Amino acid sequence: MSDELVNEWLAKAEEDYKTMEELYNHSPSEFANSICFHAQQCAEKYLKALITKQSVEPPWFHALESLLDLVISKTPELEKYRVELAGLTPYATEYRYPGKVANQGDAEMCVKIIRKLRTDMKSILKISIT
């Protein structure tokens, strides 16, 4: 797969990251659902960038733990995120509709996970993003 496609995934991941941070800095309680959604999306797109870098076309689903399964043999250091990624997965869909509502604690947890994951992904993918 091309570096260009990897870079497109990374740009989209960073857009979600910046949106998450902006909303979090503005009001973690007011925008908790959106913060959690963008956190999940950021993780998903970073994983899909890594999958693409490993010359595999990423599947079109949102289950982060399943995406992790596709890269874990070449990046075992990401295994430490398995439980956290599984916890982020529901924010892709379940919290986007009536019935489930994220709160400030959820937002804080999601931001904490993504900040750590992003740092590790930058190192793994050998990219420099500020």
N, CA, C and O atoms as a DFTB+ gen file, in Angstrom:
520 C
 N C O
     1  1       0.847      -1.184       0.000
     2  2       0.000       0.000       0.000
     3  2       0.890       1.244       0.000
     4  3       2.039       1.205       0.440
     5  1       0.351       2.307      -0.486
     6  2       1.170       3.505      -0.666
     7  2       1.298       4.324       0.619
     8  3       0.427       4.317       1.488
     9  1       2.422       5.024       0.691
    10  2       2.620       5.950       1.806
    11  2       1.571       7.055       1.773
    12  3       1.175       7.582       2.813
    13  1       1.131       7.395       0.580
    14  2       0.102       8.434       0.443
    15  2      -1.177       8.022       1.173
    16  3      -1.785       8.838       1.866
    17  1      -1.580       6.786       1.023
    18  2      -2.790       6.304       1.696
    19  2      -2.591       6.253       3.213
    20  3      -3.498       6.592       3.972
    21  1      -1.415       5.835       3.645
    22  2      -1.095       5.853       5.076
    23  2      -1.230       7.276       5.603
    24  3      -1.818       7.507       6.660
    25  1      -0.678       8.224       4.853
    26  2      -0.742       9.627       5.273
    27  2      -2.173      10.160       5.302
    28  3      -2.500      11.005       6.135
    29  1      -3.015       9.681       4.412
    30  2      -4.423      10.093       4.441
    31  2      -5.100       9.585       5.715
    32  3      -5.858      10.318       6.351
    33  1      -4.827       8.332       6.087
    34  2      -5.382       7.796       7.339
    35  2      -4.881       8.614       8.526
    36  3      -5.644       8.932       9.438
    37  1      -3.597       8.948       8.506
    38  2      -3.018       9.721       9.604
    39  2      -3.630      11.111       9.688
    40  3      -3.896      11.604      10.784
    41  1      -3.856      11.743       8.552
    42  2      -4.472      13.075       8.550
    43  2      -5.878      13.015       9.131
    44  3      -6.284      13.905       9.878
    45  1      -6.610      11.982       8.792
    46  2      -7.965      11.836       9.334
    47  2      -7.923      11.530      10.830
    48  3      -8.757      12.025      11.588
    49  1      -6.961      10.723      11.255
    50  2      -6.802      10.437      12.689
    51  2      -6.492      11.718      13.447
    52  3      -7.040      11.967      14.521
    53  1      -5.613      12.521      12.879
    54  2      -5.244      13.775      13.535
    55  2      -6.401      14.767      13.586
    56  3      -6.537      15.520      14.551
    57  1      -7.223      14.768      12.563
    58  2      -8.411      15.642      12.589
    59  2      -9.334      15.234      13.737
    60  3      -9.845      16.088      14.461
    61  1      -9.545      13.937      13.899
    62  2     -10.357      13.466      15.018
    63  2      -9.693      13.793      16.349
    64  3     -10.370      14.177      17.303
    65  1      -8.377      13.645      16.418
    66  2      -7.659      13.966      17.648
    67  2      -7.837      15.439      18.007
    68  3      -8.154      15.769      19.150
    69  1      -7.635      16.311      17.043
    70  2      -7.753      17.750      17.293
    71  2      -9.177      18.138      17.662
    72  3      -9.383      18.991      18.526
    73  1     -10.155      17.524      17.019
    74  2     -11.557      17.785      17.361
    75  2     -11.838      17.345      18.792
    76  3     -12.473      18.070      19.558
    77  1     -11.365      16.156      19.150
    78  2     -11.534      15.644      20.509
    79  2     -10.924      16.607      21.518
    80  3     -11.568      16.959      22.507
    81  1      -9.698      17.032      21.279
    82  2      -9.012      17.934      22.206
    83  2      -9.728      19.288      22.315
    84  3      -9.883      19.829      23.410
    85  1     -10.154      19.816      21.192
    86  2     -10.845      21.110      21.191
    87  2     -12.130      21.038      22.016
    88  3     -12.399      21.913      22.839
    89  1     -12.909      20.003      21.789
    90  2     -14.155      19.838      22.545
    91  2     -13.877      19.591      24.028
    92  3     -14.582      20.105      24.896
    93  1     -12.847      18.803      24.301
    94  2     -12.488      18.502      25.683
    95  2     -12.045      19.765      26.413
    96  3     -12.422      19.985      27.564
    97  1     -11.252      20.587      25.749
    98  2     -10.782      21.823      26.363
    99  2     -11.907      22.831      26.553
   100  3     -11.856      23.668      27.454
   101  1     -12.916      22.745      25.703
   102  2     -14.052      23.669      25.809
   103  2     -15.000      23.262      26.944
   104  3     -15.351      24.081      27.793
   105  1     -15.412      21.975      26.946
   106  2     -16.335      21.516      27.986
   107  2     -16.493      19.999      27.941
   108  3     -17.295      19.479      27.165
   109  1     -15.720      19.280      28.780
   110  2     -15.804      17.819      28.756
   111  2     -17.180      17.272      29.128
   112  3     -17.553      16.188      28.679
   113  1     -17.930      17.998      29.931
   114  2     -19.252      17.501      30.303
   115  2     -20.282      17.771      29.209
   116  3     -21.125      16.922      28.921
   117  1     -20.212      18.935      28.612
   118  2     -21.202      19.313      27.591
   119  2     -21.037      18.503      26.303
   120  3     -22.023      18.194      25.632
   121  1     -19.797      18.159      25.959
   122  2     -19.528      17.492      24.682
   123  2     -19.021      16.061      24.857
   124  3     -18.311      15.552      23.990
   125  1     -19.369      15.415      25.948
   126  2     -18.837      14.079      26.248
   127  2     -19.100      13.067      25.133
   128  3     -18.201      12.310      24.767
   129  1     -20.313      13.044      24.591
   130  2     -20.608      12.081      23.519
   131  2     -19.692      12.292      22.321
   132  3     -19.141      11.332      21.781
   133  1     -19.530      13.520      21.913
   134  2     -18.693      13.821      20.738
   135  2     -17.216      13.577      21.023
   136  3     -16.487      13.109      20.148
   137  1     -16.776      13.884      22.215
   138  2     -15.381      13.632      22.597
   139  2     -15.089      12.139      22.503
   140  3     -14.080      11.730      21.930
   141  1     -15.969      11.342      23.062
   142  2     -15.771       9.887      23.051
   143  2     -15.827       9.329      21.627
   144  3     -15.053       8.439      21.273
   145  1     -16.746       9.856      20.814
   146  2     -16.844       9.420      19.419
   147  2     -15.544       9.722      18.677
   148  3     -14.999       8.851      17.998
   149  1     -15.052      10.936      18.802
   150  2     -13.829      11.306      18.081
   151  2     -12.606      10.564      18.626
   152  3     -11.664      10.302      17.878
   153  1     -12.608      10.227      19.899
   154  2     -11.528       9.413      20.457
   155  2     -11.521       8.035      19.794
   156  3     -10.474       7.547      19.368
   157  1     -12.691       7.420      19.713
   158  2     -12.791       6.110      19.065
   159  2     -12.355       6.207      17.608
   160  3     -11.611       5.356      17.122
   161  1     -12.811       7.230      16.918
   162  2     -12.465       7.403      15.515
   163  2     -10.961       7.619      15.328
   164  3     -10.371       7.107      14.378
   165  1     -10.360       8.363      16.217
   166  2      -8.917       8.589      16.158
   167  2      -8.170       7.260      16.285
   168  3      -7.266       6.975      15.500
   169  1      -8.543       6.462      17.261
   170  2      -7.901       5.162      17.447
   171  2      -8.107       4.276      16.222
   172  3      -7.176       3.621      15.753
   173  1      -9.330       4.264      15.714
   174  2      -9.640       3.444      14.541
   175  2      -8.771       3.841      13.349
   176  3      -8.239       2.977      12.652
   177  1      -8.630       5.117      13.118
   178  2      -7.887       5.581      11.952
   179  2      -6.382       5.384      12.126
   180  3      -5.677       5.115      11.153
   181  1      -5.885       5.515      13.352
   182  2      -4.473       5.188      13.582
   183  2      -4.218       3.705      13.312
   184  3      -3.224       3.348      12.681
   185  1      -5.107       2.854      13.786
   186  2      -4.950       1.423      13.531
   187  2      -5.032       1.123      12.036
   188  3      -4.278       0.297      11.521
   189  1      -5.940       1.789      11.350
   190  2      -6.072       1.555       9.911
   191  2      -4.856       2.085       9.155
   192  3      -4.489       1.526       8.121
   193  1      -4.230       3.142       9.644
   194  2      -2.976       3.612       9.042
   195  2      -1.902       2.542       9.209
   196  3      -1.148       2.264       8.276
   197  1      -1.834       1.949      10.383
   198  2      -0.837       0.908      10.644
   199  2      -1.115      -0.340       9.808
   200  3      -0.187      -0.953       9.278
   201  1      -2.364      -0.709       9.691
   202  2      -2.738      -1.851       8.845
   203  2      -2.321      -1.581       7.407
   204  3      -1.754      -2.452       6.746
   205  1      -2.599      -0.386       6.926
   206  2      -2.236       0.000       5.564
   207  2      -0.732      -0.024       5.381
   208  3      -0.237      -0.485       4.352
   209  1       0.002       0.470       6.374
   210  2       1.478       0.476       6.310
   211  2       2.021      -0.952       6.223
   212  3       3.089      -1.183       5.657
   213  1       1.283      -1.899       6.784
   214  2       1.694      -3.304       6.729
   215  2       1.200      -3.989       5.453
   216  3       1.177      -5.216       5.362
   217  1       0.806      -3.172       4.467
   218  2       0.394      -3.642       3.132
   219  2      -0.859      -4.503       3.133
   220  3      -0.979      -5.455       2.362
   221  1      -1.783      -4.152       4.008
   222  2      -3.078      -4.833       4.063
   223  2      -4.150      -3.767       3.924
   224  3      -4.036      -2.683       4.495
   225  1      -5.187      -4.077       3.168
   226  2      -6.292      -3.132       3.063
   227  2      -7.136      -3.238       4.328
   228  3      -7.598      -4.326       4.672
   229  1      -7.342      -2.118       5.027
   230  2      -8.095      -2.182       6.282
   231  2      -9.572      -2.491       6.041
   232  3     -10.174      -1.990       5.092
   233  1     -10.138      -3.310       6.899
   234  2     -11.561      -3.632       6.773
   235  2     -12.428      -2.441       7.190
   236  3     -11.974      -1.542       7.898
   237  1     -13.666      -2.453       6.744
   238  2     -14.587      -1.350       7.025
   239  2     -15.482      -1.698       8.201
   240  3     -16.699      -1.811       8.056
   241  1     -14.877      -1.866       9.353
   242  2     -15.652      -2.021      10.584
   243  2     -14.995      -1.225      11.681
   244  3     -13.881      -0.727      11.517
   245  1     -15.694      -1.103      12.822
   246  2     -15.272      -0.194      13.880
   247  2     -14.716      -0.874      15.133
   248  3     -14.253      -0.188      16.043
   249  1     -14.752      -2.197      15.199
   250  2     -14.318      -2.915      16.399
   251  2     -12.798      -2.806      16.545
   252  3     -12.040      -3.461      15.829
   253  1     -12.376      -1.971      17.478
   254  2     -10.950      -1.678      17.622
   255  2     -10.142      -2.910      18.003
   256  3      -9.013      -3.074      17.540
   257  1     -10.699      -3.772      18.835
   258  2      -9.964      -4.970      19.232
   259  2      -9.760      -5.904      18.033
   260  3      -8.756      -6.614      17.975
   261  1     -10.685      -5.914      17.089
   262  2     -10.521      -6.719      15.870
   263  2      -9.475      -6.107      14.954
   264  3      -8.717      -6.832      14.310
   265  1      -9.425      -4.769      14.887
   266  2      -8.377      -4.111      14.116
   267  2      -7.015      -4.371      14.749
   268  3      -6.024      -4.579      14.049
   269  1      -6.976      -4.359      16.067
   270  2      -5.728      -4.654      16.778
   271  2      -5.228      -6.051      16.421
   272  3      -4.025      -6.257      16.259
   273  1      -6.135      -7.003      16.298
   274  2      -5.753      -8.373      15.941
   275  2      -4.990      -8.426      14.614
   276  3      -4.145      -9.297      14.411
   277  1      -5.294      -7.492      13.720
   278  2      -4.660      -7.495      12.403
   279  2      -3.220      -6.984      12.420
   280  3      -2.467      -7.230      11.477
   281  1      -2.830      -6.277      13.477
   282  2      -1.474      -5.698      13.527
   283  2      -0.612      -6.250      14.656
   284  3       0.590      -5.989      14.709
   285  1      -1.215      -7.000      15.545
   286  2      -0.541      -7.377      16.789
   287  2       0.692      -8.253      16.553
   288  3       1.644      -8.179      17.329
   289  1       0.698      -9.073      15.510
   290  2       1.860      -9.941      15.288
   291  2       3.119      -9.130      14.964
   292  3       4.228      -9.545      15.302
   293  1       2.951      -7.973      14.309
   294  2       4.095      -7.140      13.953
   295  2       4.318      -5.997      14.944
   296  3       5.378      -5.371      14.942
   297  1       3.340      -5.730      15.773
   298  2       3.462      -4.649      16.765
   299  2       2.901      -5.134      18.108
   300  3       1.885      -4.622      18.579
   301  1       3.563      -6.118      18.719
   302  2       3.055      -6.685      19.969
   303  2       2.994      -5.684      21.115
   304  3       2.277      -5.908      22.090
   305  1       3.736      -4.584      21.013
   306  2       3.707      -3.572      22.063
   307  2       2.335      -2.914      22.200
   308  3       2.066      -2.258      23.206
   309  1       1.471      -3.080      21.209
   310  2       0.123      -2.502      21.292
   311  2      -0.852      -3.381      22.084
   312  3      -1.966      -2.958      22.391
   313  1      -0.432      -4.592      22.408
   314  2      -1.315      -5.500      23.167
   315  2      -1.777      -4.865      24.472
   316  3      -2.882      -5.151      24.934
   317  1      -0.970      -4.023      25.068
   318  2      -1.335      -3.389      26.333
   319  2      -2.583      -2.517      26.209
   320  3      -3.167      -2.130      27.221
   321  1      -2.996      -2.207      24.990
   322  2      -4.187      -1.380      24.774
   323  2      -5.468      -2.191      24.528
   324  3      -6.537      -1.604      24.364
   325  1      -5.382      -3.498      24.502
   326  2      -6.531      -4.327      24.103
   327  2      -7.796      -4.000      24.905
   328  3      -8.853      -3.767      24.318
   329  1      -7.702      -3.981      26.209
   330  2      -8.891      -3.741      27.039
   331  2      -9.411      -2.320      26.825
   332  3     -10.618      -2.102      26.720
   333  1      -8.499      -1.367      26.762
   334  2      -8.910       0.025      26.560
   335  2      -9.560       0.219      25.189
   336  3     -10.561       0.925      25.072
   337  1      -9.000      -0.400      24.162
   338  2      -9.583      -0.280      22.828
   339  2     -10.967      -0.926      22.778
   340  3     -11.886      -0.389      22.159
   341  1     -11.110      -2.065      23.424
   342  2     -12.434      -2.700      23.477
   343  2     -13.434      -1.779      24.166
   344  3     -14.606      -1.741      23.793
   345  1     -12.976      -1.040      25.166
   346  2     -13.847      -0.099      25.856
   347  2     -14.222       1.105      25.006
   348  3     -15.282       1.696      25.208
   349  1     -13.372       1.473      24.060
   350  2     -13.668       2.598      23.164
   351  2     -14.623       2.218      22.036
   352  3     -15.355       3.068      21.530
   353  1     -14.621       0.962      21.647
   354  2     -15.408       0.529      20.488
   355  2     -16.873       0.975      20.525
   356  3     -17.373       1.444      19.502
   357  1     -17.584       0.854      21.648
   358  2     -19.009       1.241      21.641
   359  2     -19.274       2.708      21.303
   360  3     -20.375       3.057      20.878
   361  1     -18.281       3.558      21.488
   362  2     -18.499       4.980      21.202
   363  2     -18.621       5.259      19.705
   364  3     -19.050       6.346      19.318
   365  1     -18.254       4.303      18.862
   366  2     -18.388       4.482      17.414
   367  2     -19.846       4.488      16.994
   368  3     -20.227       5.201      16.066
   369  1     -20.659       3.696      17.672
   370  2     -22.059       3.580      17.232
   371  2     -23.057       3.694      18.382
   372  3     -23.999       4.483      18.300
   373  1     -22.869       2.935      19.429
   374  2     -23.883       2.852      20.482
   375  2     -24.208       4.193      21.130
   376  3     -25.357       4.444      21.493
   377  1     -23.219       5.040      21.275
   378  2     -23.424       6.327      21.940
   379  2     -23.845       7.424      20.969
   380  3     -24.064       8.566      21.375
   381  1     -23.957       7.087      19.713
   382  2     -24.356       8.063      18.694
   383  2     -25.872       8.159      18.572
   384  3     -26.382       9.034      17.872
   385  1     -26.590       7.277      19.241
   386  2     -28.038       7.209      19.121
   387  2     -28.667       7.255      20.507
   388  3     -27.988       7.028      21.509
   389  1     -29.962       7.548      20.564
   390  2     -30.629       7.580      21.875
   391  2     -30.475       6.260      22.629
   392  3     -30.416       5.181      22.039
   393  1     -30.413       6.385      23.936
   394  2     -30.332       5.195      24.779
   395  2     -29.068       5.141      25.619
   396  3     -29.090       4.641      26.744
   397  1     -27.974       5.647      25.087
   398  2     -26.723       5.691      25.843
   399  2     -26.163       7.102      25.776
   400  3     -26.186       7.751      24.730
   401  1     -25.661       7.563      26.914
   402  2     -25.119       8.912      27.002
   403  2     -23.782       8.861      27.727
   404  3     -23.673       8.316      28.825
   405  1     -22.779       9.432      27.100
   406  2     -21.459       9.525      27.742
   407  2     -21.477      10.680      28.737
   408  3     -22.240      11.635      28.592
   409  1     -20.627      10.573      29.744
   410  2     -20.531      11.654      30.738
   411  2     -19.091      12.161      30.796
   412  3     -18.226      11.696      30.054
   413  1     -18.854      13.108      31.676
   414  2     -17.527      13.707      31.775
   415  2     -16.462      12.664      32.112
   416  3     -15.349      12.726      31.589
   417  1     -16.790      11.723      32.966
   418  2     -15.838      10.657      33.300
   419  2     -15.469       9.825      32.083
   420  3     -14.308       9.453      31.909
   421  1     -16.457       9.531      31.237
   422  2     -16.187       8.808      29.996
   423  2     -15.246       9.619      29.106
   424  3     -14.284       9.087      28.551
   425  1     -15.538      10.904      28.981
   426  2     -14.711      11.786      28.147
   427  2     -13.273      11.816      28.661
   428  3     -12.330      11.712      27.876
   429  1     -13.106      11.956      29.956
   430  2     -11.765      11.995      30.542
   431  2     -11.008      10.699      30.273
   432  3      -9.824      10.723      29.937
   433  1     -11.698       9.560      30.423
   434  2     -11.083       8.261      30.170
   435  2     -10.653       8.147      28.706
   436  3      -9.535       7.719      28.419
   437  1     -11.532       8.527      27.785
   438  2     -11.231       8.422      26.358
   439  2     -10.036       9.295      25.973
   440  3      -9.151       8.857      25.238
   441  1     -10.016      10.508      26.465
   442  2      -8.913      11.421      26.149
   443  2      -7.597      10.860      26.678
   444  3      -6.579      10.908      25.987
   445  1      -7.611      10.340      27.875
   446  2      -6.395       9.769      28.468
   447  2      -5.868       8.610      27.614
   448  3      -4.668       8.523      27.355
   449  1      -6.759       7.731      27.184
   450  2      -6.360       6.589      26.348
   451  2      -5.756       7.074      25.036
   452  3      -4.690       6.614      24.627
   453  1      -6.440       8.004      24.381
   454  2      -5.993       8.450      23.061
   455  2      -4.673       9.198      23.141
   456  3      -3.831       9.054      22.254
   457  1      -4.479       9.976      24.162
   458  2      -3.198      10.686      24.288
   459  2      -2.045       9.694      24.372
   460  3      -1.005       9.900      23.748
   461  1      -2.221       8.612      25.142
   462  2      -1.162       7.593      25.261
   463  2      -1.004       6.823      23.950
   464  3       0.111       6.633      23.464
   465  1      -2.122       6.386      23.384
   466  2      -2.079       5.606      22.145
   467  2      -1.437       6.419      21.024
   468  3      -0.616       5.897      20.269
   469  1      -1.802       7.678      20.914
   470  2      -1.256       8.543      19.866
   471  2       0.269       8.645      19.984
   472  3       0.978       8.578      18.980
   473  1       0.758       8.803      21.185
   474  2       2.204       8.872      21.392
   475  2       2.877       7.590      20.915
   476  3       3.893       7.638      20.222
   477  1       2.313       6.451      21.283
   478  2       2.886       5.171      20.855
   479  2       2.773       4.979      19.346
   480  3       3.707       4.488      18.712
   481  1       1.644       5.360      18.772
   482  2       1.462       5.186      17.331
   483  2       2.433       6.069      16.546
   484  3       2.939       5.657      15.502
   485  1       2.691       7.264      17.038
   486  2       3.656       8.144      16.372
   487  2       5.032       7.481      16.345
   488  3       5.750       7.566      15.348
   489  1       5.389       6.833      17.429
   490  2       6.678       6.151      17.508
   491  2       6.701       4.920      16.579
   492  3       7.664       4.708      15.842
   493  1       5.665       4.143      16.626
   494  2       5.585       2.931      15.804
   495  2       5.609       3.272      14.318
   496  3       6.297       2.620      13.532
   497  1       4.846       4.308      13.941
   498  2       4.751       4.692      12.537
   499  2       5.887       5.615      12.103
   500  3       5.989       5.985      10.933
   501  1       6.738       5.979      13.062
   502  2       7.881       6.864      12.799
   503  2       7.441       8.163      12.123
   504  3       7.927       8.539      11.056
   505  1       6.494       8.832      12.797
   506  2       6.002      10.107      12.280
   507  2       6.184      11.180      13.334
   508  3       6.268      10.904      14.531
   509  1       6.241      12.386      12.864
   510  2       6.375      13.527      13.761
   511  2       5.140      14.398      13.629
   512  3       4.972      15.106      12.636
   513  1       4.290      14.342      14.620
   514  2       3.069      15.149      14.646
   515  2       3.079      15.921      15.950
   516  3       3.334      15.359      17.015
   517  1       2.803      17.192      15.861
   518  2       2.775      18.022      17.082
   519  2       1.370      18.156      17.604
   520  3       1.149      18.815      18.620
